[in-house]
Amino acid sequence: MNVIAIFVCVLAFAASLWAARRSLVSGLVVVLATGYLFGIVRANIISPFSHFIFDASLAGFYCAQWSTGMTADTKRRSSAIRGWLIALIVWPALICLLPFQTLMVSLVGLRGNIFFLPLCLVAVRMKSRDWSSLSLAFAALNLFALSFAAAEYFLGVERFFPVSPVTAIIYASRDVAGFEYFRIPGTFSNAHSYAGTMVATLPLLIGAWSQPGLSAARKYFLSAGLTAAILGILVANTRVNVVATAAIALAALLQGKMSPRMRLVLCGAIVAAAVLALSNERLQRFTSLSDSEAVAGRIQGSVNRTFFEVMVEYPMGNGLGGGGTSIPSFLEGQVVKPIAIESEYGRILLEQGIIGLLFWIGFIFWFLTCSRASARSEWIVARRLTWVGCAVSFGLSALGTGMLTSIPSTALMLLGLGWVMVPPSEDQAVRLRPTVPTDRVEVYA
């Protein structure tokens, strides 16, 4: 299996490198396709090297980008976010040099804390046609993932994911319809990764679908991709992602830039999904959100129970990889004083200490207050919904871990975050029609 896993890693690296040299969006599509396949491939190729298939693909993409210099416009628009990314990458790199954990554990922890962050800068380079192509890729990938999810729903998860330490989370999630069925992981590592990825695709799919002038074929294809995402979220049965979906759907319905007809169609789709869920016991795990005592207990346990105790006991953290970052099973025995808290902010505190946590709090505050999501752009609906999705992700991360390590939803979130934190590129800016005939066209960036 080691030879097969190494071959797959090399293939993933070469494919993304080749595609990214052809075009930026082609490379992204290959990386994301690898992320969609990562869970089911890793589960069936049991090897230490299979844990790094997605990393190899993303590394190939990064290598192709390093050979492409940033234009003056890209540097100008990305100056603020580059400063934050430097801080968020340099501090964990310094922590990695301290002898809290073994070298291999620290390196895996370093990967989990910084490896996806450069995708914020990749988004700054993307043009309008790139986002349009990416929306079609999302639709195709969502339909592909749903085909596997449907097979697992009817034939059983066991046929696709053998029992092993890699699939332990999947087999620990038999809590649907009276603990009779598993949550459906699709082609992903677990149900949370599946649903989280579907949620991350919603803003761009809705934004692309709502644009005027689309051909009927493209609109129907995007509609199919949206439907696949919503069905995937339902069969995955993860409550936090249902909350995130509801927030994005509400924001979409309140969009002033979306036509009344589009809002009516979207509202009808939401009602249809709700009726489907309420008529099928296997799609109703989210209804436990109505149990206020259980929700309050979950929030208290995730946020308040040990967070401040950890802050006092580990002001400098427990080292990268020692606070909850997903560690491959073959390295778990090397973690020194393993400790975890069911909160992404608690994990950051445990691994990067108070200073690292303050960097992230500052970055999130900057994101919430300085976003350019509402800048005039032909993609304004998608950009606003992306902002909502990122904000909800930051909020829900207080209740669980994985914001910086989930494959490939973390990559999608950071790509979207970089998109909305900078002014739109010139080709995305809305060109206003003058009130009187004139040769002058005003551009809003």
Helices and strands as residue ranges (DSSP letters): H 2-22, H 24-44, G 48-52, H 53-66, H 72-96, H 103-114, H 119-125, H 128-155, G 157-159, G 165-167, H 168-171, H 191-209, H 216-236, H 239-253, H 260-278, G 281-283, G 285-290, H 292-299, I 300-304, H 307-313, G 329-334, H 344-370, H 380-396, G 397-399, H 409-420, G 426-428, E 431-432, E 442-443
